[in-house]
Amino acid sequence: MCRLESLIQSLKMNIFRLQTEKDLNPQKTAFLKDRLNTVQEEHSKDLKLLHLEVMNLRQQLRAVKEEEDKAQDEVQRLTATLEIASQTKKNAAIVEEELKTTKRKMNLKIQELLEMTSFPSWLKKIRTCRYLSTRNMKKMHI
């Protein structure tokens, strides 16, 4: 853009210089008029080229903006997917821990039952009474 502004400024200075020469030296008026017309035509062509370049740059800017928007949408989509995956992993860890706890409890219960079956009958009755009273205490939150 600086190059374009510089070119426009240069053309304006040439036009001003020719206009000043015309005013100061009336004998060169016809020559200066031709020269002025030539410079104005060049200026007009340059302005058209600059206008086309500006339009091209705007189109490129739009394309870059569209790509940026698409990339931002992709980032948001991937972030959401990552959050879902992270939450799923946390949930799986919680379920895994719950299953481990349940397994430990079941193993303890199995062990208790195996121990109860290996005792003589009079010990089994004592053990059963003890188990039932412990269980009742738990129900009553003692």
N, C-alpha and C positions, 0 to 999 in steps of 0.2 A: 504494500500500500504506500510506503514511503517513496518508492520509485515512481509510482503513479502521481503522487502529489508533486514530486520534484519535476516530473515531465510537464505537468499542467502549469506549474509555476514558471518554468522555463519558457513555455509557449506564451504565457501572458506577458512576460518580460519582453519577448521579441516583438509582440504586437505593440506594446507600449513604446518600445524603442523606435519602431517604424512610424508610429503615429507622431512621435516627437520630432523625428527627422522630417516628416512631411510638413509639420507646422513650421519648422525652422528654415526649411529650404524649399520654397515653392517651385523651383525649376525642376526638381526631381519628382514632382507630384505624380505624373503618369507612371513613372517607373515604380515609385513607392506604392501607388495604388495596386499595380500588378503584384508587387512583392507582398503587400498586405493581403490581397486576395489569396495568394499562394499559401501564405502562412496560416490564414484562417481556414483554408481547405485542409491543410495538414493538421491543424488543431482539431477540426471537425472529425477527420479520420481517426486521429489519436483518441478523441473522446469516445468514438464508437467502439474502437478496440478496447479501451479501458472499461467501457460499459459491458462488453462481452466478457471480459476477464472477471469483472465483479460478479456477473451472473453465474459464471462458471465456478467461482469461489463459493458463492452462496449454495450452489448445488452440491459441491463437495462438502460444505459444512453440514447441509441437511443429511447427506449420506453418513457422515461421521456421527452425527447426533442420533440417527436411527440405529447405527451399530452400537453406540453407547447405551441406548435405551434397551436394546436386545440383550446386551451383556449384563446390564443391571437387573433385568427380569430373570436372567439365568442365575445370577448370584442369589437373588431372593428365593428362587425355586430350590436351588441347592442348599441354601441355609435352612429352609423349611424341612427339606428331606433329612438334613443332618440332625435337626432338632427332634424329628420323629424317631430317627434311628437311635439317637442318644436316649430318649425317653423309653423306647422299647428295650434297650439294653439294661437300663435301670430297673424296669419292671421285671425283666427276666432274672436279674440278680436277686430281686426281692422274692420272686417265686422260688428260685433255687434255694435261697436261705430257708424259706418256709418248708420246702420239701425236705431239706436236711434236718430241720428241727422235728418234723413229723416222723421222719425215719428214725431219728434217735429215740423219740418217745416210743415208737412201735418196737424198736429193738429192746428197749428197757422193759416194756410190757411182756414181750416174748421171753426175755430172760427171767422175769419174775414168774411167769407161768411155768417155765421149764424148771425153775428152782422149786416151785410149789409141788410139781409132780414128782420130784426126786426125793422129797421129805417123807418120812413116815406119816401115816394118816393123822395122828394126834398133833404133829407139828404143822401139818397142812391147815388144820382147823385154827390154830393160833395165828398162823400167817394170814389166813383169809380174814379173820376178825380184825387183825391189824390193818390189812389193806382196806377193808370196808370202812373202818373208822377214819383212816387217813383221807379216804375219798369223800366221806361225809364232811370232814373239816374243810376240804377244798371247796365243796359246794357252798358251804356256809361262809366262805372267804375268811377262814381263820388261819 
